[in-house]
Amino acid sequence: MQKLDRVALFAALSLFLSIIELVIPKPIPFFRIGLANLPLLIALTLFSRREFVLLVLLKVFGQGIVSGTLFSYVFLFSATGSFSSGAAMLLLRRWYPKRISLVGIGVVGAFASNSAQLLFASLYIFGQSTWLIAPLFLLIGTLSGIILGIAAGYLLHHSRWLAKMPIEHSPDHASRPPEQEKHWKQVHTEKMDTAGARVTPLVRLITGLLMIPPFILQPQITFKVAHILLFGLASLYLGKRVRILPGIMIAAAVTGAQLLTPLGEVLTYIGSFPITAGALRQGLLRGLNLVGLVYLSRYAVSPGLPIPGKLGALLYRVFYYFEELTAYRVVRDRNTGFRGNIKQALMGIDGFLLELSLPAAGAAEGRGAKQAMPGGSTHLILPLVGVGLHWILYAVGFV
């Protein structure tokens, strides 16, 4: 697997893990377990310094885009922790594995991240009251760093996917020749954009961006659901698979986590726990925003987007791998216990990552590349109608 492929797949995996973490209830506001840091710990062994820094940048901005917080203080809070953690891990790499293990690097990285976030929160969000939760915040972060370090070490020794990956500065680490690079893009464009010929990638991106403001600013929950349905229809029009159950589960998890912080009028009680109107509304809005942005990205983001140079090639791969990972289905066996299902899921994901990391021709043969639809004319009417419908929904909901 080559430079751009490796960085892109690790970045996509980090974004995928960040989505999983979004649905996990947090004991402390803004607290992150740090699942998205697992690829960074592994990359310390496999990547050069330049590739590692690039991976951290893709992780930070990718998380902001995926979570819909790119232009908010939540993004700054998360970026502060990610950059601090990445810098600490990179500084410690020179002593791995002679003087410090991945567990030690994970703990130091978590401590650096949490310390920077606490300082940021005390200066710009919660003030001096931040330090009241600092001991618990740092304790949980330390435990998560230990767990991630153990997981990274286990994967480096047992993963079939990582076993096939060249170590830093190996002879195979050079970039692909231009003709192989062109073949990679052609194969994966044919696979991903089977129905994309109906609407060019640039039109999808522009119209998708125009749909974001009316959706995010929509104050009515029922109309926000209507926006999401329109996103799903747009993806179906392009021939993409739309999965409803994961979206419902994400919205329910985010809403449930928000209910842990009572706000406003008490609607009812579950035992002695109050269900408040403000928390319920805020949770639903946040959950629907997350689900809607995921559905919208499946319509708007395309690997065929004409971005020139190495940056375009890198983003192309990140978009491709991220979409593949979000479409992966974990198969559960009812006859297997909890630990067995966890192990089976991990092995399944590891095999899937191995399949994604195969050379372009082999991957295409393994999964069966689809032929692009004939013709390539840009259909503007339906995308523009879709944009108009979203703005009409916003106007009606606002009034």
N, C-alpha and C positions, 0 to 999 in steps of 0.2 A: 504494500500500500504506500502511496507516495505522499509528499509533503502536504499538498492542498487537501487530498482525500483524508488524511489523518486528522489534521486540524479541524476540518469541517465536520467529520463524524464525531469527534470528541465534543465540539461545540454544540452540535445537535443533540448529543446525549445529555449534555449539561442542561440544555433548555428543556428536554424531555423530563429530566429528574426535577427540575424546578417546577414544572406543571404538577407533577405528583405531589410535591411538597406544599403547593398552594391549597390542596384539599385536606391537608392534615391540620386539625385544630391545634392552635398554639397556646401554651400555658401563659405566655407573656406577649403583649402586643409587639409586633414587628419581629418576634423571635423566629429564627430559621434554624432548622436542624442542620442544614448545610449539605443536603443530598447532592446539590449541583456542584459541590467541591470535590466529589469523588473522582470525576474524570481528571481534575487538576492534579490530585495526588498521584494518580497513575501516570499522568503525562510527565511528571518530574523525572521519571526513569527513561521515558521514551522520546521526549522532545528536546530540541535545543532551546536555549534561553529565548531566542527571538520567537520561536513557535509558541512557547509557553506564554509569553507576554501577549501575543496575538490571541491565544485561546482565552486568556482572562478578559481581554477587551470584548471579544465576541460574547462571552458569558454575561458580562455586565449589561451590555446594551441589548442583547437578546432577551434577557430576563425582563428588562424594562418594557420591551415591545410585547412579549408574550403575556405579561401580567397587566398590561395597559397602564403602567405607572411611569412611563418614560419621562413625562413632563411634570412629575410631582415630587414632593419632598421624600416620598417613600422610595423613589428611585435613588435619590441622593443618599439616603440612609443605607440602602442595600449596596450601592456602589462604594461607599466608604468602607464597609466591611469587606467587600470582595477584593478591592485593591490592597487593603492592608494585609489581608490573609495571603493573597498571591505574592506580595512582596516578601513576607516573612518566609513562606515556603520556598521561594526561589533562593533566598539567602542561605537557607539551611541545606539546600540540596548538595552543596559541595562536601558536606560531612556524611551524606547517605551513601552506603549503609554502614560505613566504618564506625561512626560515632553516634549516629542517631537513626532510629528506625522510622518507618512511615507512621507508626503510631505517635511517636514523638513529634514528627513534623505536623501531623494532623492536630495534635493538641496545641502546639504553638500557633498554628494557623488559625484555629478556632479562637484562641485567646486574643490574638491580634485583631481578628475581625470583631469580636464582641467588645473589646476595649475601645476600638475606634467608634463603634456604633453607640456605645454608652456615652462617650465624649460628645458625639454629634447630637445625641438626644438631649443631653444636659444643656448644650449651648443653644439649640434651636427649637426643641419640642417641649420637653417636660420640665426643664429647669433642674434645680437641685434635688427634686424628688426622685430623679432618675437613679440616684445612688442608693436609694432604698431597696431597689430590686437588683442592684448590681451583683451581690453575692450569688443569688439564685441564677441570674442570667449567666454568670461566668461558670457556675457549676454545671449547668445543663450543657453549655457550650463545650466544656471540657469533656464531658461524657460523650457527646456527639463526635468530638474530634477523635476520641479513642476508638469508637465504633467504626468511623470512616477509615481510620488508619488500618484497623484489622481487616476491614472489607477490601481495601486497596491491596494489601499484602496477599490476601487470599486469592484475589482475582489475578494478580501478577503470576501466581504460581499454578493456578488451575484453569485459567480461561483459555479455551482454544482460539478465541479471537485474538487475544493479546499475544499468544504464542506465535502467531503468523506474522506479527508486526515487527519490522526491523527496528533495532536499537539505534539510538541517536548516532549520526555520522557513519552509518554502515554504507557499503557501496551501493545498496539499492535505494538510498535516501535521495537520490537526485530526482529532479522534476521529470515528468514525462516529455518525450519529444513532441513537437507541435502536432504531428500527424496522429499520435495516440491521444493527445489532449482533445483534438477535434472529434475523434471517434467516441471518446467517453461522453462528450456532451451530446453527440448525435444519438447514441444509444439511449441515454437516460431521458432525453427530451422526448423520444418516441414513446418511452414507457409512461412518463408522467403526464404528457399532454395529449393523450389519445383524443380527447374532445376539445382540446385547447385551440384547435384551428378555427373554431367558431368565433373566438374572441382573442385577439393577440395579447400577449403578456403585458405590454405597455398599457393597453386599454383597460385590462383587468386591474392593474395597479392603480391607475389614475382614478377610475371609477370607485375602486375600493376605498381609496383615501377620502374621496368625497362623501362616502357613506359613513365614515367614522364620526364626524361631529354631530349629525342628527341623532345617531345611536347613543353616544356617550352622554349627550346633553338631555336626552329624553327623560322627563321627570315621572312619567306614568309607567307603572310596572306592566300593565296589560299591553300598552303600545310597544314597550321594549321587547316583549315576547313576540309581537308581530314583526319587529325588525329582525329578530333572530330567525323567524320562519322564512322571511325573504332571503336572508343569507343562505339558508339551507336550500331553498329553491334555486338560487343562483349557482350553487355548487352542483346540484343535480343536473342543471342545464349543461354544465361542462363535463358531465359524466363522472363526477367524483362521488365517492361513497359518503353518505351522511349518517353518522351514528347518533341516535337520540339518547339512549340510556346513559352513556358516559356524561353527556351534557347535563342531564337531570341529576346525576349523582354529584357532579361538581357543584352545581348550584345549591343542592341540598347541604353539602358539606360546608360550603362557605357560609350559608345562612345559619346553620347550626353553630358554627364557631362564633359568629357574630352575636348570637343569642346569649352567649356566656357573659356578655357585658350588657346588663339591663340598661334600657334607655327609653324614657317616655312612659306613657300610660300602660298599666298592667292589663293585658287582655285576658289572661287565664294563668293557671298554675299547673305545672307538671310535678306532682308531689309538693314540695316546698319551693320549687324553682319557678320564678316568675317569667312568663313570656310577655315581653313588652313590645308595644307597637313600633317605637322608634328603632329598636334593634332588629325587629323582623323586617321592617321596610329597608333599612340600611343593608342587611344581609342579603335580601333578595336582589337589590339593585347591584351590589357588588358581584354577587354570584352570576347574575344575568350578564353583566358587563364582561366578565371573564369568559363565559360560554360564547357570547356573541362575537367577541374578538377572535376566539379560536375558529369559529365557523367562518367569519369574514376572511381570516387569513387563508383558509383553504380555497376561497374564491380568488382573492387578490394576489396572493403570492405564487409566482411561477418561476421555475428554474430557467425558463427561456427569456427572462428579462434581459434586454441588451445592455448590460453594464460592461464596459470595456476593461481590458487589463486583468491583472491578477486578482484585484478586488472583486471584479465581476465573477471570475471563475470560482473564487472562494465562497461568495454569497450563493452562487448557483448550487454548489455542493451542500452548503448548510441547509438551504431550503429543501433540497431533495431528500437528504437524510432525515431531517426533522419530520417531514410529512410521512416518510416511511415508518419512522418510530411511532408516531401518533396513531398510525393505522394498524400497528401490531396488536394482535389479540393473544392474551394469555389463556391457555387451555387448562381448565381445572378438572381434577379427577376427584369425584366424590368419595371414592374408596380409599383415597390417600389422606393422611392426616395433615394438620396445619404445616408442620415442618416439611413434610414431603411436598406439599404444594408450593411452598416457598422455594425449595430447592429446584423443583421442576420448572418454576417460572424463571428462576435465575439462569438455569441451563438453556431454557428456551430463548431468552433474550440474548444470551451469549452466542448461541447458534445463529440467531437472526443477525447480530452484529457481524459475525464472521461472514455470513452470506453477503451482507452489504459491502464488506470490505474487499470482496473478490475483485479481480480486474474487471473492467467494463464488459469485455466480451463474455467472460465466464458468468458474470452476474446476470447478464441479459439472457444467456442460454439457460441458466438455472431457473429463472423465474418466468422466462418467456416474454421477450419484449414485444410490445404491441405496435402495430403500424399506425402512423399518424393518419388522421382523417384526410381525405383528399380535399384539395383546395386550401386556401389560406386567407380568404377575404376577411376583412375586419367587419364584424357586425356591431354597429354602434347603437342601433335603435334600442334593443333590449337593455344593454347596460345603462344607457342614459335614462330609460324609463325607470329602471330600478333605482337609480340615484334620485330621480324625481319623487318616487313613491316614499323613499326614506325621509326626504325633507317635508313631504306632505304630512307624514305620520308625526314628525317632530312638531310641526306647526299646530296640528290638531291637539296633540298631547299638551303642548305648552299653553294653548288657549283654554 
